[in-house]
Amino acid sequence: MKDLAWPTLQAMPGPVFRAAPVRVRVPATSANLGPGFDAFGLALGLYDDVMVRVADSGLTVDVAGEGADTVSRGEDNLVVRAMRATFDALGGQPRGLELVCANRIPHGRGLGSSAAAICAGIMAAVALTAGGQQRLGPEELLRLATELEGHPDNVAACLRGGFTLAWTDDTGPHAVRLEPHAELRPVVFVPDKPVSTEEARRLLPKTVPHADAAANAGRAALFVEAVTRRPELLYAATEDRLHQRYRAPAMPESADLVDLLRGKGVPAVISGAGPTVLALVTNRVIHDILDVIDQSWAVHQLTVDAEGASILALT
């Protein structure tokens, strides 16, 4: 994050808040990526923007784009909740807040919309608080985002960009960022209807065969090499035996599309908890594939986001 100029106002005893508004941009993310269940994340070039300023009193939330008809305009709005938690961590709340959210990331489709909202709120609160960027470093941001999201895979990629490996131990969540291969071009196939993460997780078994666990461990290790240095290995590296087939009853059309694409040699997986399908291609033309895709799918050919959540200059 770039250092900000600080015309400030004192909102209450404790923190000093920036008087001017801040604008935050956060990327969509795809988790799991096949074998990396609850560990791998990839930041995608599809963004939500949030503009926030400290007000004299109250809370105003304006939402445009994805989720505009369903997203809360009150304190239970996820961006607001993340801001409140971050302000608490920084020592106190402002008198009032005004938010404008421009959402482009589909909701309930496995593209990290909740992680994006959380990271947007955290980053906005940090940017609005004098000294916030110095007081909450990368590890603290990841910890706070993980507490709000429940797991670190999507929030790690959203905060840091690129390809991330996340894990949690006795000291909390951690993540390593790696640079994806320069020719990697994600393509997402987004269906009309969402699937809840909770529903998808309920379908997972409590145990899996040892052979499946061993196979996934090998594929996950291979994926790191494939996504960063040898993309020709991505087809083999995206094979999964831990979660996708168990979740297929909740998203049969998505499972069928994965099978269709993989049958054509395309490294395709369920994005996160689904139902979006992610294909990891490398500058290859996919028009022959698109010709056989049902019109109900919204297809987006994206880039990999390299920056992660960022504070943008206001114009």
C-alpha beads as a LAMMPS data file, in Angstrom:
LAMMPS data file: protein, C-alpha beads

315 atoms
314 bonds

1 atom types
1 bond types

-500.0 500.0 xlo xhi
-500.0 500.0 ylo yhi
-500.0 500.0 zlo zhi

Masses

1 110.0

Atoms # bond

1 1 1 0.000 0.000 0.000
2 1 1 1.160 3.517 -0.753
3 1 1 1.469 5.988 2.089
4 1 1 -1.453 8.397 2.189
5 1 1 -1.513 12.119 2.782
6 1 1 -3.287 12.776 6.068
7 1 1 -5.693 15.697 6.312
8 1 1 -7.420 14.443 9.442
9 1 1 -10.273 14.942 11.831
10 1 1 -10.639 13.721 15.383
11 1 1 -13.806 11.602 15.476
12 1 1 -13.646 10.534 19.121
13 1 1 -11.029 10.073 21.862
14 1 1 -8.552 7.524 20.564
15 1 1 -7.761 7.074 16.889
16 1 1 -7.446 9.953 14.450
17 1 1 -9.319 9.423 11.192
18 1 1 -8.642 10.644 7.696
19 1 1 -11.093 13.361 6.617
20 1 1 -10.940 12.594 2.877
21 1 1 -12.567 9.456 1.431
22 1 1 -10.567 6.365 0.520
23 1 1 -11.148 3.964 -2.341
24 1 1 -10.303 0.260 -2.097
25 1 1 -10.163 -2.305 -4.910
26 1 1 -10.293 -6.031 -4.117
27 1 1 -9.992 -8.977 -6.532
28 1 1 -12.127 -12.048 -6.944
29 1 1 -10.421 -15.261 -5.919
30 1 1 -10.630 -18.938 -6.692
31 1 1 -9.794 -21.377 -3.895
32 1 1 -8.841 -25.067 -3.915
33 1 1 -7.815 -25.082 -7.613
34 1 1 -8.435 -28.804 -7.693
35 1 1 -6.233 -30.639 -5.191
36 1 1 -5.356 -27.751 -2.830
37 1 1 -8.461 -28.000 -0.662
38 1 1 -8.690 -25.117 1.843
39 1 1 -5.072 -24.184 1.044
40 1 1 -4.614 -22.847 -2.506
41 1 1 -5.898 -19.485 -3.724
42 1 1 -5.594 -17.537 -6.957
43 1 1 -6.400 -13.832 -7.329
44 1 1 -8.385 -13.003 -10.460
45 1 1 -8.688 -9.828 -12.518
46 1 1 -12.306 -9.166 -11.572
47 1 1 -12.862 -6.498 -8.925
48 1 1 -15.149 -4.918 -6.368
49 1 1 -14.552 -1.249 -5.517
50 1 1 -15.478 0.349 -2.216
51 1 1 -15.306 4.063 -1.451
52 1 1 -15.620 5.077 2.200
53 1 1 -15.449 8.291 4.168
54 1 1 -15.863 9.161 7.814
55 1 1 -19.123 11.038 8.422
56 1 1 -20.396 13.154 11.282
57 1 1 -22.832 10.446 12.396
58 1 1 -24.751 7.339 11.394
59 1 1 -24.182 4.774 8.672
60 1 1 -25.014 5.067 4.964
61 1 1 -24.414 2.157 2.578
62 1 1 -25.024 2.340 -1.169
63 1 1 -24.569 -0.812 -3.268
64 1 1 -24.516 -1.096 -7.054
65 1 1 -23.902 -4.130 -9.237
66 1 1 -23.760 -7.704 -7.968
67 1 1 -25.928 -8.264 -4.918
68 1 1 -27.501 -4.817 -5.100
69 1 1 -30.963 -6.274 -4.488
70 1 1 -29.952 -8.495 -1.577
71 1 1 -26.943 -7.001 0.217
72 1 1 -27.659 -5.419 3.606
73 1 1 -27.441 -1.656 3.973
74 1 1 -27.024 -1.899 7.739
75 1 1 -24.489 -2.915 10.355
76 1 1 -24.655 -6.551 9.227
77 1 1 -23.258 -5.618 5.802
78 1 1 -20.050 -7.659 5.524
79 1 1 -17.904 -4.696 4.496
80 1 1 -19.231 -2.748 7.489
81 1 1 -18.660 -5.679 9.863
82 1 1 -15.055 -5.975 8.658
83 1 1 -14.539 -2.234 9.095
84 1 1 -15.976 -2.318 12.615
85 1 1 -13.703 -5.211 13.614
86 1 1 -10.680 -3.404 12.191
87 1 1 -11.518 -0.101 13.879
88 1 1 -11.839 -2.004 17.169
89 1 1 -8.388 -3.513 16.590
90 1 1 -7.051 0.007 15.949
91 1 1 -8.547 1.456 19.089
92 1 1 -11.968 2.919 18.370
93 1 1 -14.861 3.675 16.032
94 1 1 -15.508 6.820 13.966
95 1 1 -18.684 8.817 14.584
96 1 1 -20.205 7.846 11.264
97 1 1 -19.470 6.117 7.950
98 1 1 -20.573 6.528 4.355
99 1 1 -19.919 3.608 1.978
100 1 1 -20.406 3.206 -1.744
101 1 1 -19.868 -0.346 -3.025
102 1 1 -19.504 -1.138 -6.742
103 1 1 -19.692 -4.932 -6.924
104 1 1 -18.618 -6.954 -9.956
105 1 1 -17.799 -10.266 -8.267
106 1 1 -20.804 -12.632 -8.461
107 1 1 -22.220 -13.654 -5.096
108 1 1 -22.526 -17.282 -4.022
109 1 1 -20.639 -18.576 -7.053
110 1 1 -17.297 -19.677 -5.587
111 1 1 -15.376 -16.553 -6.605
112 1 1 -14.592 -15.193 -3.159
113 1 1 -17.212 -12.462 -2.890
114 1 1 -17.321 -12.698 0.917
115 1 1 -13.521 -12.652 1.138
116 1 1 -13.497 -9.580 -1.110
117 1 1 -16.020 -7.780 1.099
118 1 1 -14.047 -8.618 4.231
119 1 1 -10.732 -7.523 2.755
120 1 1 -12.292 -4.337 1.377
121 1 1 -13.607 -3.422 4.824
122 1 1 -10.310 -4.169 6.536
123 1 1 -8.258 -2.209 4.029
124 1 1 -10.647 0.751 4.105
125 1 1 -10.562 0.954 7.904
126 1 1 -6.765 0.725 7.933
127 1 1 -6.499 3.479 5.313
128 1 1 -8.919 5.740 7.188
129 1 1 -7.057 5.442 10.497
130 1 1 -3.902 7.471 11.102
131 1 1 -1.012 5.027 11.475
132 1 1 -3.224 2.097 10.517
133 1 1 -0.865 0.810 7.852
134 1 1 1.998 0.733 10.338
135 1 1 -0.014 -0.851 13.159
136 1 1 -1.545 -3.696 11.141
137 1 1 1.028 -5.426 8.960
138 1 1 0.458 -8.304 6.503
139 1 1 0.255 -11.014 9.157
140 1 1 -2.196 -9.023 11.277
141 1 1 -4.358 -8.301 8.232
142 1 1 -4.433 -11.992 7.350
143 1 1 -5.300 -12.967 10.918
144 1 1 -8.165 -10.493 11.101
145 1 1 -9.524 -11.463 7.686
146 1 1 -9.334 -15.161 8.557
147 1 1 -11.211 -14.622 11.823
148 1 1 -14.028 -12.986 9.885
149 1 1 -14.043 -15.427 6.958
150 1 1 -13.376 -18.637 8.899
151 1 1 -10.520 -19.930 6.720
152 1 1 -7.512 -18.282 5.055
153 1 1 -7.459 -19.569 1.466
154 1 1 -9.561 -16.900 -0.274
155 1 1 -8.584 -13.978 1.955
156 1 1 -4.870 -14.732 1.540
157 1 1 -5.151 -14.506 -2.251
158 1 1 -7.406 -11.456 -2.027
159 1 1 -5.000 -9.563 0.224
160 1 1 -1.755 -10.524 -1.515
161 1 1 -2.638 -11.288 -5.118
162 1 1 -1.070 -13.961 -7.294
163 1 1 -1.058 -17.589 -6.174
164 1 1 -1.092 -18.251 -2.435
165 1 1 -0.636 -21.247 -0.167
166 1 1 -2.339 -20.784 3.190
167 1 1 -2.331 -22.814 6.382
168 1 1 -3.201 -22.460 10.050
169 1 1 -1.221 -23.630 13.072
170 1 1 -1.155 -22.920 16.806
171 1 1 0.051 -19.374 16.139
172 1 1 -2.723 -18.556 13.675
173 1 1 -3.103 -18.327 9.879
174 1 1 -0.146 -17.958 7.537
175 1 1 0.300 -17.640 3.780
176 1 1 3.032 -17.718 1.176
177 1 1 2.622 -15.871 -2.106
178 1 1 4.140 -17.264 -5.295
179 1 1 4.231 -15.750 -8.766
180 1 1 2.039 -17.601 -11.271
181 1 1 3.388 -18.338 -14.722
182 1 1 3.222 -15.245 -16.911
183 1 1 1.130 -16.975 -19.583
184 1 1 -1.576 -18.231 -17.228
185 1 1 -5.024 -17.050 -18.338
186 1 1 -7.919 -18.096 -16.074
187 1 1 -11.339 -18.545 -17.650
188 1 1 -14.415 -18.727 -15.434
189 1 1 -17.799 -20.188 -16.360
190 1 1 -20.397 -18.684 -14.035
191 1 1 -23.875 -20.271 -13.828
192 1 1 -27.149 -18.471 -13.178
193 1 1 -27.825 -19.912 -9.735
194 1 1 -25.641 -19.815 -6.618
195 1 1 -24.703 -22.647 -4.275
196 1 1 -24.064 -21.874 -0.621
197 1 1 -20.676 -22.763 0.838
198 1 1 -22.446 -24.344 3.808
199 1 1 -24.473 -26.637 1.544
200 1 1 -21.348 -27.657 -0.376
201 1 1 -19.438 -28.409 2.827
202 1 1 -22.263 -30.537 4.229
203 1 1 -21.762 -32.978 1.365
204 1 1 -18.135 -33.673 2.264
205 1 1 -17.458 -37.009 4.005
206 1 1 -15.793 -37.138 7.415
207 1 1 -13.134 -39.533 6.075
208 1 1 -11.700 -40.327 2.653
209 1 1 -9.776 -43.367 1.390
210 1 1 -6.045 -43.238 2.085
211 1 1 -5.304 -43.719 -1.611
212 1 1 -7.341 -40.597 -2.472
213 1 1 -5.567 -38.542 0.187
214 1 1 -2.190 -39.704 -1.091
215 1 1 -3.137 -38.910 -4.672
216 1 1 -4.222 -35.398 -3.723
217 1 1 -1.016 -34.773 -1.791
218 1 1 0.982 -35.611 -4.889
219 1 1 -1.190 -33.520 -7.185
220 1 1 -1.047 -30.533 -4.821
221 1 1 2.750 -30.669 -4.817
222 1 1 2.739 -30.936 -8.598
223 1 1 0.347 -27.995 -8.889
224 1 1 2.837 -25.618 -7.279
225 1 1 5.393 -26.496 -9.954
226 1 1 2.790 -26.387 -12.728
227 1 1 1.189 -23.039 -11.892
228 1 1 4.488 -21.241 -11.367
229 1 1 6.917 -22.794 -13.849
230 1 1 5.516 -25.610 -15.997
231 1 1 1.917 -24.915 -17.043
232 1 1 1.961 -27.863 -19.417
233 1 1 1.545 -29.975 -16.271
234 1 1 -1.636 -28.213 -15.137
235 1 1 -3.992 -30.869 -16.492
236 1 1 -2.461 -33.590 -14.347
237 1 1 -1.907 -31.194 -11.443
238 1 1 -5.584 -30.200 -11.204
239 1 1 -6.899 -33.712 -10.620
240 1 1 -8.842 -33.917 -7.356
241 1 1 -10.239 -36.796 -5.293
242 1 1 -11.072 -35.047 -2.020
243 1 1 -14.031 -32.767 -2.606
244 1 1 -15.322 -32.220 -6.143
245 1 1 -17.070 -35.522 -6.740
246 1 1 -18.703 -35.404 -3.302
247 1 1 -20.114 -31.951 -4.015
248 1 1 -21.350 -32.833 -7.498
249 1 1 -24.972 -33.514 -6.388
250 1 1 -25.276 -29.849 -5.344
251 1 1 -24.038 -28.630 -8.750
252 1 1 -24.541 -31.352 -11.397
253 1 1 -24.274 -28.943 -14.335
254 1 1 -20.923 -27.681 -13.044
255 1 1 -19.639 -31.222 -12.565
256 1 1 -20.701 -32.064 -16.111
257 1 1 -18.935 -28.982 -17.475
258 1 1 -15.721 -29.913 -15.645
259 1 1 -15.926 -33.378 -17.222
260 1 1 -16.604 -31.858 -20.647
261 1 1 -13.646 -29.495 -20.463
262 1 1 -11.273 -32.083 -19.051
263 1 1 -12.393 -34.449 -21.783
264 1 1 -11.028 -31.871 -24.213
265 1 1 -7.714 -31.677 -22.354
266 1 1 -8.502 -28.435 -20.514
267 1 1 -7.330 -28.125 -16.863
268 1 1 -10.756 -27.420 -15.352
269 1 1 -11.901 -27.479 -11.727
270 1 1 -14.722 -26.286 -9.506
271 1 1 -13.870 -22.797 -8.258
272 1 1 -13.947 -22.796 -4.476
273 1 1 -17.194 -24.300 -3.213
274 1 1 -18.750 -23.785 -6.658
275 1 1 -20.734 -23.688 -8.747
276 1 1 -18.420 -21.620 -11.004
277 1 1 -16.039 -23.670 -13.131
278 1 1 -12.456 -22.448 -13.531
279 1 1 -10.249 -23.361 -16.493
280 1 1 -6.535 -22.614 -16.314
281 1 1 -5.325 -22.026 -19.859
282 1 1 -2.122 -20.508 -21.179
283 1 1 -2.692 -18.068 -24.004
284 1 1 -4.507 -20.768 -25.926
285 1 1 -7.570 -20.066 -28.029
286 1 1 -10.662 -21.618 -26.477
287 1 1 -13.228 -20.651 -29.099
288 1 1 -13.699 -24.303 -30.044
289 1 1 -14.604 -24.999 -26.406
290 1 1 -16.883 -21.983 -26.069
291 1 1 -18.883 -23.147 -29.072
292 1 1 -20.164 -26.159 -27.116
293 1 1 -20.899 -24.296 -23.877
294 1 1 -24.558 -23.753 -23.008
295 1 1 -25.668 -20.130 -23.262
296 1 1 -26.723 -20.117 -19.609
297 1 1 -23.072 -19.847 -18.560
298 1 1 -21.495 -16.405 -18.315
299 1 1 -17.931 -16.806 -19.565
300 1 1 -15.165 -14.431 -18.489
301 1 1 -11.606 -14.658 -19.791
302 1 1 -9.567 -13.035 -17.009
303 1 1 -6.035 -12.229 -15.996
304 1 1 -4.304 -13.163 -12.765
305 1 1 -4.375 -10.242 -10.348
306 1 1 -0.841 -9.508 -9.174
307 1 1 -1.445 -6.819 -6.536
308 1 1 -4.205 -8.034 -4.272
309 1 1 -6.317 -5.641 -2.239
310 1 1 -5.117 -2.091 -2.820
311 1 1 -5.807 1.522 -1.944
312 1 1 -6.499 3.560 -5.063
313 1 1 -5.936 7.258 -5.535
314 1 1 -9.153 9.258 -5.856
315 1 1 -9.568 11.305 -9.031

Bonds

1 1 1 2
2 1 2 3
3 1 3 4
4 1 4 5
5 1 5 6
6 1 6 7
7 1 7 8
8 1 8 9
9 1 9 10
10 1 10 11
11 1 11 12
12 1 12 13
13 1 13 14
14 1 14 15
15 1 15 16
16 1 16 17
17 1 17 18
18 1 18 19
19 1 19 20
20 1 20 21
21 1 21 22
22 1 22 23
23 1 23 24
24 1 24 25
25 1 25 26
26 1 26 27
27 1 27 28
28 1 28 29
29 1 29 30
30 1 30 31
31 1 31 32
32 1 32 33
33 1 33 34
34 1 34 35
35 1 35 36
36 1 36 37
37 1 37 38
38 1 38 39
39 1 39 40
40 1 40 41
41 1 41 42
42 1 42 43
43 1 43 44
44 1 44 45
45 1 45 46
46 1 46 47
47 1 47 48
48 1 48 49
49 1 49 50
50 1 50 51
51 1 51 52
52 1 52 53
53 1 53 54
54 1 54 55
55 1 55 56
56 1 56 57
57 1 57 58
58 1 58 59
59 1 59 60
60 1 60 61
61 1 61 62
62 1 62 63
63 1 63 64
64 1 64 65
65 1 65 66
66 1 66 67
67 1 67 68
68 1 68 69
69 1 69 70
70 1 70 71
71 1 71 72
72 1 72 73
73 1 73 74
74 1 74 75
75 1 75 76
76 1 76 77
77 1 77 78
78 1 78 79
79 1 79 80
80 1 80 81
81 1 81 82
82 1 82 83
83 1 83 84
84 1 84 85
85 1 85 86
86 1 86 87
87 1 87 88
88 1 88 89
89 1 89 90
90 1 90 91
91 1 91 92
92 1 92 93
93 1 93 94
94 1 94 95
95 1 95 96
96 1 96 97
97 1 97 98
98 1 98 99
99 1 99 100
100 1 100 101
101 1 101 102
102 1 102 103
103 1 103 104
104 1 104 105
105 1 105 106
106 1 106 107
107 1 107 108
108 1 108 109
109 1 109 110
110 1 110 111
111 1 111 112
112 1 112 113
113 1 113 114
114 1 114 115
115 1 115 116
116 1 116 117
117 1 117 118
118 1 118 119
119 1 119 120
120 1 120 121
121 1 121 122
122 1 122 123
123 1 123 124
124 1 124 125
125 1 125 126
126 1 126 127
127 1 127 128
128 1 128 129
129 1 129 130
130 1 130 131
131 1 131 132
132 1 132 133
133 1 133 134
134 1 134 135
135 1 135 136
136 1 136 137
137 1 137 138
138 1 138 139
139 1 139 140
140 1 140 141
141 1 141 142
142 1 142 143
143 1 143 144
144 1 144 145
145 1 145 146
146 1 146 147
147 1 147 148
148 1 148 149
149 1 149 150
150 1 150 151
151 1 151 152
152 1 152 153
153 1 153 154
154 1 154 155
155 1 155 156
156 1 156 157
157 1 157 158
158 1 158 159
159 1 159 160
160 1 160 161
161 1 161 162
162 1 162 163
163 1 163 164
164 1 164 165
165 1 165 166
166 1 166 167
167 1 167 168
168 1 168 169
169 1 169 170
170 1 170 171
171 1 171 172
172 1 172 173
173 1 173 174
174 1 174 175
175 1 175 176
176 1 176 177
177 1 177 178
178 1 178 179
179 1 179 180
180 1 180 181
181 1 181 182
182 1 182 183
183 1 183 184
184 1 184 185
185 1 185 186
186 1 186 187
187 1 187 188
188 1 188 189
189 1 189 190
190 1 190 191
191 1 191 192
192 1 192 193
193 1 193 194
194 1 194 195
195 1 195 196
196 1 196 197
197 1 197 198
198 1 198 199
199 1 199 200
200 1 200 201
201 1 201 202
202 1 202 203
203 1 203 204
204 1 204 205
205 1 205 206
206 1 206 207
207 1 207 208
208 1 208 209
209 1 209 210
210 1 210 211
211 1 211 212
212 1 212 213
213 1 213 214
214 1 214 215
215 1 215 216
216 1 216 217
217 1 217 218
218 1 218 219
219 1 219 220
220 1 220 221
221 1 221 222
222 1 222 223
223 1 223 224
224 1 224 225
225 1 225 226
226 1 226 227
227 1 227 228
228 1 228 229
229 1 229 230
230 1 230 231
231 1 231 232
232 1 232 233
233 1 233 234
234 1 234 235
235 1 235 236
236 1 236 237
237 1 237 238
238 1 238 239
239 1 239 240
240 1 240 241
241 1 241 242
242 1 242 243
243 1 243 244
244 1 244 245
245 1 245 246
246 1 246 247
247 1 247 248
248 1 248 249
249 1 249 250
250 1 250 251
251 1 251 252
252 1 252 253
253 1 253 254
254 1 254 255
255 1 255 256
256 1 256 257
257 1 257 258
258 1 258 259
259 1 259 260
260 1 260 261
261 1 261 262
262 1 262 263
263 1 263 264
264 1 264 265
265 1 265 266
266 1 266 267
267 1 267 268
268 1 268 269
269 1 269 270
270 1 270 271
271 1 271 272
272 1 272 273
273 1 273 274
274 1 274 275
275 1 275 276
276 1 276 277
277 1 277 278
278 1 278 279
279 1 279 280
280 1 280 281
281 1 281 282
282 1 282 283
283 1 283 284
284 1 284 285
285 1 285 286
286 1 286 287
287 1 287 288
288 1 288 289
289 1 289 290
290 1 290 291
291 1 291 292
292 1 292 293
293 1 293 294
294 1 294 295
295 1 295 296
296 1 296 297
297 1 297 298
298 1 298 299
299 1 299 300
300 1 300 301
301 1 301 302
302 1 302 303
303 1 303 304
304 1 304 305
305 1 305 306
306 1 306 307
307 1 307 308
308 1 308 309
309 1 309 310
310 1 310 311
311 1 311 312
312 1 312 313
313 1 313 314
314 1 314 315
